[in-house]
């Protein structure tokens, strides 16, 4: 009986693949089933009473119906798997069908695409039920291109790569040497037609920007009518000097010409004829102290603006105190490489 069922499965493989409940295509199997039933009946004729022949036939029909149902379910799952596989980036299915009792798929597959056997298991089918015949190729799907770029470029921590319409975009902070070679290496990747590094910052540039933010956020406050820093503010200036020195070193490595403006301010009390020289003296005093701490004097530009550029509206004494101060502003331009 098993041999008969296997022969029927091979003979009606195409009909089973498209089985939707219509049994008429399988009428041609009636003769094979009749012979099978007749053989079974003859085997049991001397052992069982004739009334049990009907029971045996019913059981056989039920088993046959179950087998057809299982075969239809398996073919349904198989078709669903083929559709799922066809939608995977990096996979091109050129043919699918049954050969020698196995499901067979042929096509092209990028090495970075999803593993078909893993997808097969997720579909509820056993990997041994299928055979795959793949030809290798480089896919141009964006997800595959992104995987390929990550695999070849090995972006450092802090750098994210993304591909859209064949354009590779990099974002984050990278070591200077990796950044310097990014465009040339990325352009050589098959399928990448352009690169965008506008959101990619080198480590030296990122450190330069960090130091600039620290320096420009510093405010040194003075007593009313005085150009001498209180001890606490003088200590803050002493701590600031090494950071200014580090910024100038980074600027040199980045081929930048940097000017640090030291801006002296005053509150609005008193005449401008007094406030102007007071603000200038405050700026000059800070510049001189930084020079004594080892900062290159040529990079410093002290200037006094009196009360013309207040840091805060003078609504109370705290605001006036904040305006009796020195602040910093940094400008940088690219300098010619030697």
Secondary structure as the mmCIF struct_conf table of DSSP 4:
data_model
#
loop_
_struct_conf.conf_type_id
_struct_conf.id
_struct_conf.beg_label_comp_id
_struct_conf.beg_label_asym_id
_struct_conf.beg_label_seq_id
_struct_conf.end_label_comp_id
_struct_conf.end_label_asym_id
_struct_conf.end_label_seq_id
HELX_RH_AL_P HELX_RH_AL_P1 UNK A 2 UNK A 11
TURN_TY1_P TURN_TY1_P1 UNK A 12 UNK A 12
HELX_RH_AL_P HELX_RH_AL_P2 UNK A 13 UNK A 17
TURN_TY1_P TURN_TY1_P2 UNK A 18 UNK A 18
BEND BEND1 UNK A 20 UNK A 21
HELX_RH_3T_P HELX_RH_3T_P1 UNK A 24 UNK A 29
HELX_RH_AL_P HELX_RH_AL_P3 UNK A 30 UNK A 44
TURN_TY1_P TURN_TY1_P3 UNK A 45 UNK A 47
BEND BEND2 UNK A 48 UNK A 48
TURN_TY1_P TURN_TY1_P4 UNK A 50 UNK A 51
HELX_RH_AL_P HELX_RH_AL_P4 UNK A 52 UNK A 86
TURN_TY1_P TURN_TY1_P5 UNK A 87 UNK A 87
BEND BEND3 UNK A 88 UNK A 88
TURN_TY1_P TURN_TY1_P6 UNK A 89 UNK A 90
STRN STRN1 UNK A 91 UNK A 99
TURN_TY1_P TURN_TY1_P7 UNK A 100 UNK A 101
STRN STRN2 UNK A 102 UNK A 109
TURN_TY1_P TURN_TY1_P8 UNK A 111 UNK A 112
BEND BEND4 UNK A 113 UNK A 113
HELX_LH_PP_P HELX_LH_PP_P1 UNK A 114 UNK A 115
HELX_RH_AL_P HELX_RH_AL_P5 UNK A 116 UNK A 122
TURN_TY1_P TURN_TY1_P9 UNK A 123 UNK A 124
HELX_RH_3T_P HELX_RH_3T_P2 UNK A 127 UNK A 129
STRN STRN3 UNK A 130 UNK A 136
HELX_RH_AL_P HELX_RH_AL_P6 UNK A 142 UNK A 153
HELX_LH_PP_P HELX_LH_PP_P2 UNK A 155 UNK A 156
TURN_TY1_P TURN_TY1_P10 UNK A 157 UNK A 158
STRN STRN4 UNK A 159 UNK A 164
TURN_TY1_P TURN_TY1_P11 UNK A 165 UNK A 166
STRN STRN5 UNK A 167 UNK A 174
HELX_RH_AL_P HELX_RH_AL_P7 UNK A 176 UNK A 187
TURN_TY1_P TURN_TY1_P12 UNK A 188 UNK A 188
BEND BEND5 UNK A 189 UNK A 189
TURN_TY1_P TURN_TY1_P13 UNK A 190 UNK A 191
STRN STRN6 UNK A 194 UNK A 202
HELX_RH_AL_P HELX_RH_AL_P8 UNK A 203 UNK A 216
TURN_TY1_P TURN_TY1_P14 UNK A 217 UNK A 217
STRN STRN7 UNK A 220 UNK A 221
STRN STRN8 UNK A 222 UNK A 222
TURN_TY1_P TURN_TY1_P15 UNK A 224 UNK A 225
BEND BEND6 UNK A 228 UNK A 228
STRN STRN9 UNK A 229 UNK A 229
HELX_LH_PP_P HELX_LH_PP_P3 UNK A 230 UNK A 230
HELX_RH_AL_P HELX_RH_AL_P9 UNK A 231 UNK A 253
TURN_TY1_P TURN_TY1_P16 UNK A 254 UNK A 255
STRN STRN10 UNK A 256 UNK A 264
BEND BEND7 UNK A 268 UNK A 270
HELX_RH_AL_P HELX_RH_AL_P10 UNK A 272 UNK A 292
TURN_TY1_P TURN_TY1_P17 UNK A 293 UNK A 294
HELX_RH_3T_P HELX_RH_3T_P3 UNK A 297 UNK A 299
STRN STRN11 UNK A 300 UNK A 304
TURN_TY1_P TURN_TY1_P18 UNK A 306 UNK A 309
BEND BEND8 UNK A 311 UNK A 312
BEND BEND9 UNK A 315 UNK A 316
HELX_RH_AL_P HELX_RH_AL_P11 UNK A 317 UNK A 323
BEND BEND10 UNK A 324 UNK A 324
STRN STRN12 UNK A 325 UNK A 334
#
